[in-house]
Amino acid sequence: MRILFVTLAVLLIVPGWSGAERLPLLRPGPAQVTTTPVDLFAGDPARRRLGALTYLGGVELRSPDPVFGGFSSMRVEGTRFTLLSDGGGIVRLTMGRDWQVRDAAARELPGGPGTGWEKRDRDSESMAVLPGGDVLVGFERANALWRYDHDLRRVVGSRAPRSMRKWSANSGPEAVATLPDGSVVVFSESNAKRGLKGFAAIRFKGNPIDPAVPWYGFRYVAPPEFAVTDALALPDGRLLVLVRRFGLPQLFTARLQLVEAGAIRPGAIVTGRTISAFEGDAIHDNFEALALTRENGRDILWVASDDNQAFWQRSLLLKFRLKL
């Protein structure tokens, strides 16, 4: 009884955790990351076309850190890569034409939903650069959007929009994209509603953190058994949407879809046209991240996978020339 009384007293007196994040994230500071080249089609390096994509090379990223990986979104600026995991972990590295990693470093987001005591508090699934350079990050489970400065070192603001509150815990803001007009689209992963086609999505007509900014809903119809994992806007206003399927016999497969400019309107049922498919003999995994750059006047698409820290999955980083 004395032991029980002391235990209860401690539980009543000691407050809950409210200090710094204590997630099992990457060790902060310099990181060791190695690369292994991969083919688009295993054993056939000469095959380089995949629909609208031409393969320019790719690697599997590895690190001795046991929690390395889980990358759900990324940003590419020249040869500098920022990879954001679904646990709030950031890996930044430089990689040029030789595919060798330099100056890799790891840290975590400076803040986010909850206390960060549990991984689900930092379920950061999406990222987009806003007009002016700040970065918007979407957090699943919390159904929240957080705004950080360009280097992801300072919180600028946050909001859990009322329009996203009924999204299920594991189908939150899986993809965010900034359109050329400065509006922001947010896609749920697979938030369906009985009697309605497609999955829930929102377009904010400005800064999503500002509650005064108007918005409207629409729905995205992915191929059967597929769910949205990322999206980005092209300079002409069209959208690239990445969708993923999990099932036998190939486990994870993915498709890249193109949405025409102007298709996203209030209450619209939006569908995309598949322009590339990561399935069959082509390389496939849990692809969740897209980034777009320009090289020599050509659009370059980067695609990365979330390995879920599972031994049978890989952290892939692939580079393509996009021609539509």
C-alpha positions in Angstrom: 0.0 0.0 0.0 2.9 2.4 0.8 4.4 1.7 -2.7 1.0 2.3 -4.3 0.5 5.5 -2.4 4.0 6.9 -3.4 3.4 5.9 -7.0 0.0 7.7 -7.1 1.5 10.8 -5.4 4.3 11.0 -8.0 1.8 10.7 -10.8 -0.3 13.5 -9.3 2.6 15.9 -8.5 4.9 15.4 -11.4 3.6 17.3 -14.5 3.4 15.9 -18.0 6.4 16.3 -20.3 6.5 19.9 -21.7 10.1 20.4 -22.5 12.1 20.0 -25.8 11.2 17.3 -28.3 12.3 13.8 -27.3 11.7 12.0 -30.5 14.0 9.2 -31.7 15.1 11.3 -34.6 18.4 11.5 -36.4 21.3 12.5 -34.3 21.8 16.3 -34.8 25.0 17.5 -36.5 27.0 16.0 -39.4 25.5 12.9 -40.9 27.1 10.0 -42.7 25.1 9.2 -45.9 26.3 7.0 -48.7 24.8 6.3 -52.2 24.4 3.2 -54.4 23.3 3.7 -58.0 20.1 2.1 -59.1 18.6 1.4 -62.6 15.2 2.4 -63.7 14.7 -1.1 -64.9 16.7 -3.7 -62.9 19.5 -5.2 -64.9 18.7 -3.1 -68.0 20.5 0.3 -67.7 19.8 1.1 -71.3 16.0 1.5 -70.7 15.5 5.1 -69.6 11.9 6.0 -70.7 9.0 5.9 -68.4 6.1 7.6 -70.0 6.7 11.4 -69.9 9.9 10.8 -67.9 13.4 10.2 -69.1 15.7 8.7 -66.4 18.8 10.7 -65.7 20.1 8.6 -62.8 19.3 7.7 -59.2 20.6 6.3 -56.0 19.7 4.5 -52.9 20.5 6.6 -49.8 21.9 4.9 -46.8 23.1 5.8 -43.3 24.2 3.9 -40.2 21.7 5.9 -38.2 18.9 3.5 -37.5 16.2 6.1 -37.9 17.5 7.5 -41.2 14.8 7.6 -43.9 11.1 8.0 -43.8 11.3 10.9 -46.3 7.9 12.2 -47.2 8.7 15.5 -48.8 11.7 17.3 -50.2 13.1 20.6 -51.6 15.9 20.8 -54.2 17.8 24.1 -54.8 20.7 23.5 -57.2 22.8 20.8 -55.7 21.4 21.3 -52.2 18.7 18.9 -51.0 16.4 19.2 -48.0 14.7 15.9 -47.1 11.9 16.0 -44.5 10.9 12.8 -42.7 7.5 11.9 -41.3 8.9 12.3 -37.8 10.0 15.9 -38.1 13.6 15.0 -39.0 15.5 17.1 -41.6 18.4 15.9 -43.6 20.3 18.4 -45.7 23.0 17.4 -48.1 24.8 18.4 -51.3 25.0 16.1 -54.2 26.3 16.9 -57.7 26.6 15.0 -61.0 28.8 12.4 -59.4 26.0 11.3 -57.1 28.3 11.5 -54.1 26.9 13.1 -50.9 28.8 16.0 -49.3 28.1 18.2 -46.3 25.2 16.1 -44.9 23.7 17.2 -41.7 20.7 16.3 -39.7 18.4 18.1 -37.2 14.7 18.4 -36.4 12.0 20.9 -37.0 12.1 23.7 -34.4 8.5 23.1 -33.4 5.3 21.4 -34.4 2.0 20.1 -33.1 1.9 18.6 -29.6 5.0 18.3 -27.4 6.9 16.1 -29.7 7.1 13.3 -27.1 5.6 10.9 -29.6 6.5 10.4 -33.2 2.9 11.1 -34.3 3.2 14.7 -32.9 5.7 15.4 -35.7 4.0 13.4 -38.6 5.3 15.9 -41.2 4.0 14.6 -44.5 4.2 17.5 -46.9 6.1 20.7 -47.7 5.9 23.6 -50.1 7.7 26.9 -50.6 5.3 29.9 -50.2 5.6 33.3 -52.0 8.4 35.1 -50.2 10.4 32.0 -49.4 8.8 30.7 -46.2 8.0 26.9 -46.1 4.6 25.4 -45.3 4.6 22.0 -43.7 1.5 19.8 -43.4 1.2 17.5 -40.3 -1.0 14.5 -40.5 -2.9 13.3 -37.4 -3.0 16.9 -36.1 -4.5 18.1 -39.4 -2.4 21.2 -39.0 -0.3 23.5 -41.2 2.8 25.1 -39.9 4.8 27.9 -41.5 8.6 28.1 -41.0 11.3 30.4 -42.4 13.1 29.4 -45.5 15.8 27.4 -43.6 13.3 25.6 -41.4 14.9 27.1 -38.3 12.1 29.3 -37.0 8.4 29.0 -36.6 6.5 31.8 -38.3 2.9 30.6 -37.5 0.6 27.7 -37.4 -3.1 26.8 -37.8 -5.4 23.8 -37.7 -8.0 24.8 -40.3 -11.6 24.1 -39.4 -12.0 22.7 -42.9 -9.5 20.0 -42.1 -10.7 19.0 -38.7 -12.9 16.1 -39.8 -10.1 14.5 -41.9 -9.3 11.2 -40.4 -6.2 10.8 -38.3 -4.1 9.0 -40.9 -5.4 10.8 -43.9 -4.4 14.4 -43.2 -2.5 17.0 -45.3 -0.4 14.5 -47.3 0.4 16.9 -50.1 0.6 20.7 -50.4 1.6 22.7 -53.4 1.9 26.4 -54.1 0.3 27.5 -57.4 1.7 30.3 -59.6 -0.9 32.8 -58.4 0.1 32.3 -54.8 -2.8 30.1 -53.8 -2.1 26.8 -52.0 -3.7 23.4 -52.5 -3.8 20.8 -49.8 -4.7 17.2 -50.6 -5.8 14.6 -48.0 -4.2 11.3 -48.4 -7.4 9.3 -48.7 -10.1 11.1 -46.8 -13.3 9.9 -48.4 -16.9 10.7 -47.7 -19.8 8.3 -48.4 -21.8 9.3 -51.4 -19.0 11.6 -52.8 -16.4 10.8 -55.4 -12.7 11.2 -54.6 -10.7 12.4 -51.7 -11.0 15.7 -49.8 -8.8 18.6 -50.9 -8.8 22.4 -50.3 -7.5 25.5 -52.1 -6.5 28.4 -50.0 -6.5 31.7 -51.9 -3.5 33.0 -50.0 -1.5 32.3 -46.8 -3.2 29.2 -45.3 -2.0 30.3 -41.8 -4.2 33.4 -42.0 -7.8 32.5 -40.9 -9.1 35.4 -42.9 -7.9 33.9 -46.2 -10.8 32.5 -48.2 -10.8 28.9 -49.3 -12.9 26.3 -51.0 -13.1 22.5 -51.2 -12.8 20.2 -54.1 -12.2 16.5 -54.5 -9.5 14.5 -56.2 -10.3 11.2 -57.9 -7.2 9.0 -57.9 -7.1 5.6 -59.7 -8.8 2.8 -57.9 -6.9 1.7 -54.7 -4.5 4.7 -55.1 -4.0 7.6 -52.6 -2.3 10.9 -53.0 1.2 11.2 -51.6 2.6 14.5 -53.0 1.9 17.3 -55.5 3.7 20.2 -57.1 2.7 23.0 -59.5 4.3 23.6 -62.9 5.0 27.2 -64.0 2.0 27.1 -66.4 -0.4 26.3 -63.6 -0.8 22.6 -64.2 -0.3 20.2 -61.3 1.7 17.0 -61.0 0.1 14.7 -58.5 1.9 11.5 -57.2 -0.4 8.7 -56.1 0.5 5.4 -54.5 -1.0 1.9 -54.1 -0.1 -0.8 -51.6 -1.1 -4.4 -52.5 0.0 -7.7 -53.7 2.0 -8.8 -55.5 4.2 -5.7 -56.0 3.6 -4.1 -52.6 4.2 -0.4 -53.3 3.5 1.0 -56.8 3.0 4.6 -57.8 1.7 6.8 -60.7 2.4 10.3 -61.7 -0.6 12.2 -62.8 -1.1 15.5 -64.6 -3.9 17.9 -63.7 -4.8 20.6 -66.3 -4.7 24.3 -65.3 -8.1 25.6 -64.3 -9.4 22.1 -63.3 -9.4 23.1 -59.6 -12.6 25.0 -58.9 -15.1 25.3 -56.0 -16.7 21.9 -55.5 -15.0 20.4 -58.6 -14.4 16.7 -59.0 -10.8 16.7 -60.3 -9.1 13.8 -62.1 -5.6 13.6 -63.4 -4.1 11.9 -66.4 -1.4 9.3 -65.7 1.8 10.2 -67.5 4.2 7.7 -65.8 3.7 4.5 -63.8 6.3 3.1 -61.3 5.0 -0.5 -61.5 5.7 -3.7 -63.3 9.3 -4.0 -64.4 10.1 -0.4 -63.5 11.5 0.6 -60.2 8.8 1.0 -57.5 8.7 1.6 -53.8 6.8 3.9 -51.4 7.3 7.1 -53.4 6.1 10.1 -51.4 8.1 13.1 -52.5 8.4 15.3 -55.6 10.6 18.3 -56.4 11.0 20.3 -59.6 14.2 22.1 -60.8 15.5 23.5 -64.1 18.7 22.5 -65.9 19.7 24.0 -69.2 16.2 25.1 -69.9 14.7 21.7 -69.2 12.3 20.7 -66.4 13.9 18.2 -64.0 11.7 16.1 -61.7 13.1 14.5 -58.6 11.2 11.6 -56.9 12.0 10.2 -53.4 10.7 7.3 -51.4 9.7 6.8 -47.8 11.3 3.5 -46.5 9.3 3.6 -43.3 12.6 2.6 -41.6 11.8 -1.0 -42.8 14.6 -3.3 -43.8 12.8 -4.4 -46.9 12.3 -0.9 -48.3 14.7 1.7 -49.7 15.3 5.4 -49.5 15.5 6.1 -53.2 16.3 9.4 -54.9 15.6 9.5 -58.6 16.2 12.2 -61.3 14.2 12.5 -64.5 13.8 14.9 -67.4 10.1 15.8 -67.7 8.7 16.3 -71.1 4.9 17.0 -71.5 
